[in-house]
Amino acid sequence: MAEQNKEFETLSAEEQQKLLEKYDTESNIRSVPGTVNKIIYFGLLAFALFQLYTAVFGQFTAWIQRTIHLGFGLTFIFLLYPALKGLRKDKVPFYDWILAAIAAVTGVYWTLNYERLVGRLGTIETMDFIVGLIVILLVLEAARRAVGLPITIIASLFLAYAFFGPYMPDFLAHRGQSLEGIVNLMYYSTDGILGTPISVSATFIFAFLLFGAFLVKTGVGEYFNDLAISVAGKLTGGPAKVAIFSSALQGTISGSSVANVVTSGAYTIPLMKRLGYNKNFAGAVEASASTGGQLMPPIMGAAAFLMVEFIGRGITYWEIAKAAAIPALLYFTGIWIMTHFEAKRLGLRGLTDDEMPDRTKTLKKIYLLLPIVLIIILMMSGVPVMRAALFGIISCIIVGFINPDVKFGFKEIIDALVDGARTALAVVAATACAGIIVGVVAKTGLGLSLAGSLVDLAGGSILLTLFFVMIASLILGMGAPTTANYVITSTIAAPAIITLLAPDVAPAAVPIAILLSAHFFVFYFGIIADITPPVALAAFAASGISGGEPIRTGINSAKLAIAAFIIPYMIVFSPQLLMVDTTIPAVIWVVFTALCGMLAIGAGIIGYWYRPMNVIERLISVATGLLLIYPEGISDTVGLVLFVILLAIQWMSREKKPPKAATA
């Protein structure tokens, strides 16, 4: 009995950290004692204060702002991230001190030589070439350590492509770039490493990472679990629905699917197992819900901030968040529906009154959500994103002082700044490396070449093109973080979708709805790669908590998140879902048919509605769901008729008594 109880204990902080280090490269950092720890601590604090200063009083010129941001990031990556996973983490070796010192020097090179470099844009001297080449190598190594080897390989291949252009096959050939030209592009222009991705990292992303760090310090993260239990705990299969609700909220704090899984899953997965869910299914619920956290407004993954800049045309982050609202609702509704049917199939109960937290006490702490509500109101009012984030941080500090359940004072404020800066390091490496890719694509015209080739390969079929883009995004997502994945696919694959949706329209005249559809398509598949086997890191992390099999957990995750594989296609064929250039009745109709479709597909996949379903019923149910989801009058009509018939048959032949509850 003692061993059984132990099986359902939540993970300790140490166990959570080990799990993070195993599946999340960004969390694999050193923990050094003594003076070195203080140097790193105060260095990260300086990084955060620099970012706050420029957020409040205005940014420096692009080259200075971005190079200092990059210099800080590279310096502390070499001090915190070991060269190899197996190396000791309680000491910084001498070679990393050297690399950190070089990174710091190159980080201020632009500042010290600003007037000369600006006056000679387009030409560089020997020392400039050496410094630029060193920066490229440092960025590649930093990305390998903090983000993973795949993105380093991808960026290196793009650099090789820039150099060996004349020797490429005809459809990929270009005149090629000299080594000096590549260095000039990468570090002495705003089209390479110092391009749009690092610019977004140095502004919006950093501000919201600080906001997330302050939310954690004020106790909001823990409150999400209590609130989720109060809302969903007593429902059928309550713990699974708690996991869904909690993970959606956790997405406002963590931009990492794996970190989200470990944070909320450490509590929800053991609870699901205790009430009867299979360990592979329990892990899958948490993995699929946690991955969706990056899709959930108002604060989405870092790639959403990049989308603002990549789409351009004056679009704001709030418009991106608003467009993401209905797709995110459909995503989590799909998971909710399937966990509900699974709970009904197994006869699982919700939590009892004794297992529930004090709802009155939970509701009294609703003020902890004020920072998030404030952010939403400010962005809806047209307040710039940076200023909204700053007000959000201030509101977090106020809430922290009010919350009696956490210790919050000057030290916690400083700790939050340091934690936010530490979290930003991997983003700095990812965006800098992504800048290499963007620079090569822009300079060589590779994006147009590959987009044209993709369209030709698909024979001009929009459906086939979307399918090829989906596969490419999923494969990239298995090795590259969402940020880098989005950068690559939005510059190479999204143009192919736009070309087919607006074939005879000039780029500057393409409707915003089409731009959003194409970019959301690649954005979605880049994120759900985290739960798509064979490399499903979020699912693997969940299996580490549940004790399940990684691949089976991954398969269950992909099955639960089936909505995420359908929604991007719906967005392309039904842009009304993005609430752009449409009417309220049109939105209501599309959402209604989509929800009915999700319900039918969920029942078909799980094999239970009001009673168990046989194979024929399951196939018809899934087909009905697909008809309802496809945005066309005849398919909607046929789908609704079949839906009503299925519902009536299920209701009339429903089980009068619930099935016997499964054992753990």
NORVENKA-V810730 format. One record per run of one state. SS is the DSSP state (~ for helix, > for strand, _ for the rest). FROM is the first residue (numbers start at 1). TO is the last residue. If there is no record, write none. Layout:
# NORVENKA-V810730
SS_FROM_TO + SS_FROM_TO
This chain:
# NORVENKA-V810730
__1_1 + ~_2_7 + __8_12 + ~_13_23 + __24_24 + ~_25_27 + __28_33 + ~_34_57 + __58_61 + ~_62_80 + __81_93 + ~_94_107 + __108_108 + ~_109_112 + __113_113 + ~_114_119 + __120_125 + ~_126_146 + __147_148 + ~_149_163 + __164_164 + ~_165_167 + __168_178 + ~_179_187 + __188_195 + ~_196_217 + __218_219 + ~_220_232 + __233_237 + ~_238_250 + __251_256 + ~_257_274 + __275_278 + ~_279_295 + __296_301 + ~_302_311 + __312_316 + ~_317_346 + __347_352 + ~_353_355 + __356_358 + ~_359_364 + __365_365 + ~_366_380 + __381_384 + ~_385_402 + __403_409 + ~_410_444 + __445_445 + ~_446_457 + __458_461 + ~_462_477 + __478_481 + ~_482_492 + __493_493 + ~_494_501 + __502_506 + ~_507_509 + __510_511 + ~_512_531 + __532_536 + ~_537_546 + __547_549 + ~_550_560 + __561_561 + ~_562_573 + __574_574 + ~_575_578 + __579_583 + ~_584_606 + __607_607 + >_608_608 + __609_611 + >_612_612 + __613_614 + ~_615_629 + __630_632 + ~_633_652 + __653_664
